[in-house]
Amino acid sequence: MNHFWNRLGAAAGASLVCAVALLWAQGPQTPRTLLEMADGVEKRLAGTPGQVTVVRSTDPAAPGIVVKIQPGKDDYPGVTITPPTSAWDLSSYGHVEAKVVNMGTKPLYLSLRVDDSGDWRESPSNTESISLPPGQAGTLKTIFGYSFGYKPGHKLKPSAIVRVLLFASKSEEPQSFRIESLVAGGPAGEKPPVAPEDVRIQPMGGRLIGRGVVIDPAKQIASEGPQASLDGSALKIVFPPASGDKTVSLRPVIGRWDLRAFDGLQVRVRNAGTSPIVPRVRLDTNGGPSEWVGESVPLRPGAARTITLPFAGSGPFELGKEAGGTKVSSDAASALVFTATTDGGERTLVVESVQATKTFAELPAWLGKRPPVPGDWTKTLGEEFNGRTLDPSIWSVYGENYWDKPSHWSKHNVTLGNGVVKLRYEKKRGHNNDDPTKAETPYASGYLHTYGLWVQRYGYFEARMKMPTAPGLWPAFWMMPDRGVAAGEQWQRQDTANGGMEFDIMEHLTRWGPHRFNIAMHYDGYGKDHKGQGTDKIYAQTDKDGFVTCGLLWTPGSAIYYYNGREVARWESPRISNVPSILMFTLPSGGWDNSPLEDARLPDHFTIDYVRVWQRKDLSSAIDGKPGAKK
């Protein structure tokens, strides 16, 4: 849960299932001038006080409005342009665009923001940006309803546009640009163009090859030597007798396959040749390729076999060594690659079917009952959430929200019942910590932590959780240092430098689908010395009830992460934290790779079934449990 999450908003991936989006046809539309370059026009532009001056260009060969920016305190200095009346009605158009020229001597990062008449507290605007080298002209276009790389954003009201802003980023050097024009254009309901590689195809029923799947050989099959053809609904591959592995790739008809609803593939193959062969399969994705999978035992002529390709890979990550784990990004699969080896003779492989799978986790008997390794262990926290209220000596529901701007924490969004606690995320205006002196925000959520109440240094920490599914949510189970009252202010108590560390046991972005998670460790502060270890490609199945169980085994010099009782990652280093830490459960919106919120999919819940912690006898200390008291 890095506190330095991009303030401009989370990146959101397009999820398009039809290639026709590429061919979006936008009819002609006569642009509407929003800024007439006539005498006195500069008076309609209000610049950042003390930093920005606005004048008409006196060069007949370069007409327009010149904006000069001096260094100052404003992080985003620029100009605000307002309509002659209360608002522009641009309901017949799809975007606002500005033609600008960088008149400075340094590169210029310039943004165009369009605001409607909505509540300012809900950020009723769309924004796009460009970077211009010195002397270069460019066009900034902000399409209604899209922001920051034409990702879906605030649903702007084109009939009530109240201002347009052009602003630069903060600089220690003077900046200058010329506005050559500002117009509305494009058709109502305009959508941004879609690059072919950004198209996402969700295969019907998760099938890539098999009955009912239509394959276009010219577009989807690529060969590095073998002869590949369709044999009914199957893919037939005849490998040449030359030595060395040769491959055939099956690709989406356009863009990438979106397989995030699944946890792996089952590939049914048959040896249609006269010699034993060893078939292997690999999945290529935007994140990187999977391992080659396939049994080492040769497949005899006429025999068939099902090869399982799990997105999780075959072994845990060894952090700090770049070993183990997986590179697969299941939402962006670019090709399925086939090969087959033999001691000699003909090699003919028939791929009868490829089916994406969604299986349930197989849980070991020890899970939830003890730590995953032997030792003299004692349970120090067994929170089952069976009561009607939280134990106030352990849990707090209030605190600052460092992770997103739209959300606030409310005690009403932390609810107990049926042996679980739920953090509820909903569209509901309110104040952080239910404090009316705090700023009001449009979304309410729950927060659960033990700061100032319960800490432990070292041990095994485990929680069983069910993720929300609404787009744009960011549930997490994590730990932060707490050195106690004697250490000073909260930032000193929770400093991740000086031996402290942030442990992200489970982070999930709902855009990733139900099976992908992030684990991480952040240390040496959040400034220029910040360091981190982790991976955002932890794959795990849910159990039959939809829960995933995540744990951290923390000992001196070692942090080992478990999902459903299976080790998924470890880091062994003297830098592992030696500072007592608290437990936290958070549910903000956003994250670094998420999709926008969709109000229609709310409310949604992050559900916690239990939290259980153990301590090894030789690692216990007086601080374990409640600060300052032995438990």
N, C-alpha and C positions, 0 to 999 in steps of 0.2 A: 504494500500500500504506500508506494513512494509519494511523499507529500508534495513533490514537485511535478505533479501531473499537469500537463499542458493546460494553461488557463484559458486558451482560446477554444477549448472543446475537444471531445474525444474524436479520434478518427473513426469513421463509420464506413464499413464496406458495403458496396451495392450488392443487392441480392436479386439478380434478374434471371428469370428462367426462360426467356424467349429471345432468340436472336433478332427478332423483328425490332427490338428496341434500338438496335444499331441503325436501323433505316428510318429513324424518326423523321418524318417530313414536316417541315415547318413552313407554312405558306408565307407569302410576301406580306409585309406590314410596313406602312409608311411610318418612319420614326417620328416621335414627338419631341421637339426641342424643349428641354427643361431649363436651359440657361442661355438666354439670348445674349450674344456678345455685343451689347450696345452700351452707350454711355450710362454710367452709374450702376452697371450690373455688379460691380465689385461690392456694392453695399449690401447685396443679398448674401454675402459670404461672411460668416463670423469666424474669426481665427482664434486659436488658443491665446488667451490674454498674456501679454508680455513675451510671447514667443513667436507669434505668427503675424506677418503682414501680408495684405492682399492688394494688388494693384493691377490695372489694365496693362497689357503689353503695349509698348510704344513702337514695336517693330512691325511694319506693315507686312513683312514676309513671314512673320510668326505671330499671328493674332491669337488672342486668348487672355486668360487671367493668370498672372504670375503669383505663386504662393511661396513665400520665403519663411523658412523655419530656423530659429536660433536654438542652440542648446538650452535646455531648461529642465524643470522638474517633471513635466508631463511625459508619461510613458508613451503616449500616442498623440503627438501634436498634429494638428491639421485644421481643416475648415469644415464648418457646418453650413449646408445650403438648404434654405427653406422655401416653400412655394409662395407665390404671390398672395394666395388665399390661405385658408386654414389647412388645406390638404390638396395633393394631386390625386385625381381619380385616374389611375392607370390600369383599370380593370380590363381594358382592351389590349393590354400589352403583357409581355412575359418577362422583361428584364429592364434594368437600367444599366447603361454603359457610359464610361467616360474615356475619352482619348486624352492621354497625358504625355508629357515629355519630361525626362529627368534633366534639369538644367544645372545640377550640381556636379561636383568633381568626384563624388563617391557613389557607389551603388545605392539605389533607393528602393526600400521595401514599402510599397504603397498599398493601402486597402480602401475598398469602396463598400460602405455600409449603407443599407437602405432600411429606414425605420417606418413602421406603421403606427397607428394611434393606440395600440394596445398598452396594457399596464407595463410601465418601464421595469417593474420588478421581475417581469417574466422575460426580459430581453427580447422584445418584439422586433427583431431585425434579422437581416441576412447580410453576410459579408463574404467578399472574395478579395484575394491579394495577388500582387505580382511583384517581381523583382526586376528593376530596370538598371542596366549599366549607365554610366555617365553619358549624356547626350542622346540616349536612345528613346524613341517613342514607343508607346504601347497602348493597348486597350484593356481596360478593366470592365468586366461584365459580371453583374450580380443577377442571377436568375431567381425569380420569386420562389421561395420555398426551399432554397438550397444555400449551403454555406460551406466555406473552408474546403475547397476542392470539389465543389458541386455534390457534396453529401447532403442527404435529406436533413432539413433544419426546420426552423420556425415557419409555420404556414402563414406567410405574410398576407396581409389584406391589401391587394393592389388598389382597391377603391379608396384607401385612406392612407396614402403615403405622406408623412408629415415632415420628413427631413432626409437628406442624403449627406453622408459624411465622407470626406476624403482625408485620410490621415496616414502619417508615416510612423515608423518605429523610432524609439528614442535613440539619439545619437549625440556624441560629444563634438561632432562637426556640424557646421551649418548645412542645411538641405534646402533644395529649391526645386519646384516643378511647375510646369505650365499646363493649365487645363485648356484644351483646344475645343472640347465639346462635352456636353452632358445631355443624353437623350434617353427616352424610353423606346423600346423596340421589341420585336419578336411577337409571336401570337400569344394570346391568353392561354394559360396552362402549359407554357413552354417547358420542355424538359431538357436537361443537359445532354450532350452527345455521350455515347457509351463506347469506350474503347473495346475492341474485340476481346482483349485479355481480361477485361473486367466483367464480362458476362458470366453468370453462374447458372448452371443447369442442374436441377435436382432430378436425377434419373427416376423414372416411374418405378415405384416399388423397390428402389435400390438396385435394380438390375442394370448391369453394363453390357453383358452378353447373355443371350438366352432367348427363350420363346417370347415373342412379342416385342423384342427390341429391334429397331430399325437402325442399321449401320450403313453409312455412306462410305464405301471403301476409298474413294478418291480423296475424301476430306479427313477420314478418321484413321486410316491404316498407313503407317510409315515403316519401311523395312530397311535394314542395313545389310541386305544380301539375301535373306531367305525369301521364298515365294509365299506370299500370304494371300488367302482368298476366303470368301464366305462359303461355308458348306452347310446350306440350310440356315439355321439360326446360330451355328457354331463358327468359330474362326479356325481355319486350317493353315498350319505353318509347315512348310517343307524347308529344312535347313540344308545348305550346301555342304558337300563333304569336306570343304577346306577346314583346316585346323583353326582353333580359336573360337570364342563365343561370338555368335551373331544374334542380333535381337530384332524383334518386331514390336512396334508400339501401337496401342489403340488409344486414340485421343478423342476428346469431346468434339462434336461437330463444330463447336465454336467455344471460346473461352475456357472455363474450367468446370469440372464436376463439383457440386456442393454435396459433400458426404458427411456433414457435421452431425446429422441425426444418427449416425452409425458409429460403431467402434472398430470395424475391421471389414475385411473382404474374405469370402470363400470362393476359391477358383477351382472349378471342376475341369480336369484335364484327362486326356486319353492318349495313349501311345498308339498311333495308327501306322507305325512303321514296322520294320522287320528286326530292329536291334533294340536292346534295352537303352533307355535314356533317363537322364536326371533333369526333370523340368524345374525351372525356377521362375519366380515372379517378383516384380518390384513396382511400387507405386511412386510416381514422380509428382511432387507438389510444389507450390510456390515457396514453402518453407524449406524444401529439400527432399531428396529421395528417401524412401524407406529402405530398410535392409532387403537384400535378396532373400526370399524365403522359398523353401522346398526341401523335402526330405533327401537325405544322402543316399538312401536305398534306391537303386535304379528301378524304373517302372518298366516292367516287361511288356513285350509286344501284345497289343490287344487289351491291356489292363488300364483301369481308370483310377484316379486318385483325386481327393479334394485337398487342396493346399490352403491353409489358413494364413492370412496376412493381417495381423493385429496392428492397428495404428500405434499402439503403445511401444512397439519394438520388443526385443527379446530380453533386455536387461536394464537395470537402473542407470540413471545418470551418475557419473562420477564428476561432480562439480570441481572446477579448477583444473581438470585434466582434459576436458572436452572429449570425454569417452562415454560410451553407453548411451542409453536413451534413444530418442527418435527425433527426426527433423520434420516429420509429417505435419502439414497444416491441412486438416481434413476438409476444410471449406473451400480449398482451391487445389484440386487434383488435376494435373495437366496430362498425365499419360499413365497407362498400365503397360508395363514392359515385360516381354516374355523371352526366354531363352531355354535351350536344352543342350546338355552335354552327353557325350557317349564315348566309348572306347574306340569306336569306328563303325562304319556302315551308315545306313540310311537313318535319318532322323525326321520323323513326321509327328508333329504334335497337334492335336485337336483340342481347342479350348471350348468346352461344351457350354459352360455358363460361368458368369461372374456375378456374385450376389453380395451386396453390402449387408452386414449383419449388425444386429443389436442384441447383445446377450446380457444376462444378469451376472453379477459378481459371484464368484465362489469364495465364501468367507471361511477363514480358518477358525478352528474351535476356540483358540485363545482370544480372539478379537473381542474387545470390550471387557475381558475378564482379568487380563494381566498385561504387562509389557511384552514386547516381542522377543526379548532376550532373557536368559537366566539371570538370577541375582536375588539378593535379599531385599525385596520390594515391599513397600507399604503404600496403600492408597491414601493420598492426602486430600483429595477432593472427589466426591462422588455426587455430582449434581444431576439428578434425574428429572427435575422440573415437574414433580408430582403434586406440588402444593398449589394453592390458589394464588399465591403471591411469590415474588422473588425474595430470596434471603437478602435483606439489606446489609448484612454484615459481610457479604461477598460481592454482590452485584450492584452496579449503578447504571442508570439509563440516561444520564445526562453528561454532557461534555461538549467541547467545541467540535464543529464539523470542518475539518481541514481539506476534505476531498472533493466536494463539489459545491457549486453555488446555488442550484435550485432547491436543495433539500434542507430540511430541519429535523432535529430529533424531537420526538414527543413520547412521553410515557404511555400515551394512549396507543402507540404503535408497537408496543411490546406486550404481548398477550400470552397468558398461560392457559392450557387446557389439554386434556387427554394425554398428559405426560410429556408434552413438548412445550417449548417457547417459540413464538413466532415474531419475527421482525416484519412488520407490514409496510409496504411501500405503496403510497396512494397519492392521487392528485387532490391535495387539501391544503389550503392556505393556513399558515400558522407561523409561530415564532420558535426559534431554536430553544430547546429546553423548556418550552411552554412559558417563556419569559416575555411578557408584552413589551418590555423595553428593548428587545432584540429586533433586528430587521425581519420583516415578513417575507416568506418565500412560498412558492406555489406547491411544493411537494413535501409530504410528511413521511418520515421513516423512523425505524427503531434502531437503537444503539445499546449495546450490552458490553460492560467491561468491569474490571476489578481494580482499577487504579485507586491507590490509597487504601485498599481493603484487603487484597489478597495477592501475594507474590510467591514465587518459588524459583530457586536457582537450581538448574539441572533437573532431570527426571524424564518421565514419559507423559506426554500430553495428547489426549485423544478426544475427538468429538464426532458424533454421527449427525449428518445434516442432509437436508433436501434443498436443492437450489430453486430459486424462482426461474421462470422461463420468459417473462415479458422482456422485450428488447430494451437494451440500454441500462440494465442493472448490474451491480458490481458487488456481490456478496463476498465476505472474507472472514476467515478465522485466523487470528494472528496474535503475536506477542510483542510487547515493547518493554524496555527496561523501566524499573522503578527503584531508585536507590534509597527511597524513604525521605521523610520530612527533613532530616538533618542535612540532606544534599542541597536544599535551597528551593528555588522556584521550579515549576513543573518542567521547564525546558532543561534544567540542570538534572533533575531527577530522571528524565527520560532521554537524555542525550545518548545517541547511538555511537558517539565517539568514546574514548577512554574506557574501552573494554565492553561497551554496550553494543546491542545489535537488535535490529528489527527482524523477527522471524515471521515470514508469511507462510503459514502451514497450508492454507488453502485460499487461493484467490480464483474467482471465476467471473468471466465476462459472458453475459447471457448470449451475446452474438455467436460465441463459439459452439453453441449446442450443448447437450447434456453431458458430454464425456471428456471435455478438455479443461484443464486447470493450470494454474500457475503456482509455483513455489519460489520463494526468494529469501535472501538475507541481505539487508542493507546495513552498512556500518561506516564508521569514520565520519559521521555527521551527514547532513543533506546539502552541504555546500560544495565548494571546489574540491574538497578531499574525499567526497562521497565515493564509496566502492560498493560493489554488489556481486552476488552469485545467485544463480537460479536459472529457471527455464519456464517458458510459457507453453510447453508441450508435454505436460503430464496428462496421460489418457487413463481413464478409469471407468469401469462400468458402474452402474448403480445396482443396489440390491433389488429384490423383488418389490419392495415398498417404495422405491425411488430414492433411497438414501445412499450417500457415500460416506464412509468412515475414514477420517484422516488423522494421522498422528505424527508427532515429532519425538524422537528419542534424542535428548540433549544431554551430553556428558562432556567433561572437559576435553576440548580439542576436537569434538565430533558433533555433527548434526545429521541425523538420518531420518528421512521422511517415509511414511508408510501410507498407502491408500488401500483400503479394504484388506489390510494385513499384509500387503505386498510392498517390499521396499521399492521405491520409485526413484530416489535420489539420495546422495550423501555428499557431505563435504567434511573433510578431515583437515584441520588447520589449527595452529596455535591461536589464530585470530577469532575463533569461535567465542561468543560472549561468555563472560564470567560474572555478569551482573544479574541479580534477581529480576524477574520479569512478570508482567501481568498478562491476563487473558483478555482478548477483545473479539467481538463479533460486530461487524459493520455492514450496512446496506445503503451506500450512496448510489447515485447514478454515475454513468460515464466510465472512466477507465481509459487506458491508452489505445485500445483497439476495439471499441464497442460501437454499437449502432445507436441511433437516437431513440429517446423514449417514445412510446406510443401510448397515449392516454387511454385508448380503447382497450388496451391489454392490462390495464390496472383496475383494481389493486392486485398486488402479488405479494408472495411471502417467502422469506428465508427462514426455514424451520430447523430448529436444533432439538434433537431428541435427548442427548445427554452430553455432559462434559465430565471426563474422568481423568484424574492425574495420579501418578504414582511417583514415589521417590525411593531411590536406592539408599540403603542404610548408611553406607560409607560416604555418600555425597550430601547427606542431610545437614542442615544448619539451623540455627535459632531463628533465622529470618523466614523460613518456610512457613507458608500459611499466612496468617495475618501479620502485617509488618510489626516487627518488634516483639512478637510472641511466638513461641514454639508451638507447633500443632502436631 
